[in-house]
Amino acid sequence: MNARILYGLAMLGSASAHTIMQAVNGLPQGHGIYMPSDDSPITDVNSNSIACNGPPVQYFQSSSAVIDIQAGSVVTGAWLHTLTSTGPDATADNKVIDSSHKGPVSAYLKKVNDATQNPSSGPGDGWFKISESAYTNGVWGVDELIANDGIQSTTIPQCIEDGEYLLRFEILALHSAYSTNGAQFYMECAQVRISGGTGAKQPETVSLPGAFQANHPGISVMIWNDVGQPYPTSYTPPGPPVFTC
């Protein structure tokens, strides 16, 4: 039996096993986040929605809150299959994201004049990656996320400038990435105000959309090996390298 058939069998019952971020730093749902109640993905890498989510995802609520954080500190985002998930259900084998949805987990920052102008200030240049967990020794970033009960942690670089930023949390699910527009991007942007940074280093930035190409081997990829397991011999995630101080 080939990998694609095995993949199809593995995915029966989990086709709608999406995910959504429901809190940042433990704050209430929606506080400082532009977030929907719709847990669907973005699949068009050329859409403005690839920056901070948006159509065809629906039912968004905006927030006027800006979250104060210190440069050098650890910030957490909490992912759930739905906003009220407490455990496995008919379409996910855990409360975070179905374990079949293997892929990398990353975080980005973009310096903006006014973080409350979210998501309109998201599309365009200015983004830099600050953390990434991709694929190491058969362990995917999504595997680590599930093991951490959906908590994604990222450290704010100490050397960046103070100011308001959009903090973009991202999951890239690759279970269907062998087909056109099959890769599933899940992202939410938090509105943050960073203080205590030294401003000693300027990160190189990329544009969203623009940083991802649909034919990139980290986006258009068959992760299933010849016995139908989601463990390729290697994997190269899309996007820029992680910025460090």
Secondary structure as GFF3:
##gff-version 3
##sequence-region A 1 245
A	DSSP	alpha_helix	3	11	.	.	.	ID=ss1
A	DSSP	beta_strand	20	24	.	.	.	ID=ss2
A	DSSP	beta_strand	33	36	.	.	.	ID=ss3
A	DSSP	alpha_helix	49	52	.	.	.	ID=ss4
A	DSSP	beta_strand	60	61	.	.	.	ID=ss5
A	DSSP	beta_strand	67	70	.	.	.	ID=ss6
A	DSSP	beta_strand	74	80	.	.	.	ID=ss7
A	DSSP	beta_strand	105	112	.	.	.	ID=ss8
A	DSSP	beta_strand	124	133	.	.	.	ID=ss9
A	DSSP	beta_strand	135	136	.	.	.	ID=ss10
A	DSSP	beta_strand	139	140	.	.	.	ID=ss11
A	DSSP	alpha_helix	141	147	.	.	.	ID=ss12
A	DSSP	beta_strand	151	155	.	.	.	ID=ss13
A	DSSP	beta_strand	163	173	.	.	.	ID=ss14
A	DSSP	beta_strand	184	195	.	.	.	ID=ss15
A	DSSP	beta_strand	206	208	.	.	.	ID=ss16
###
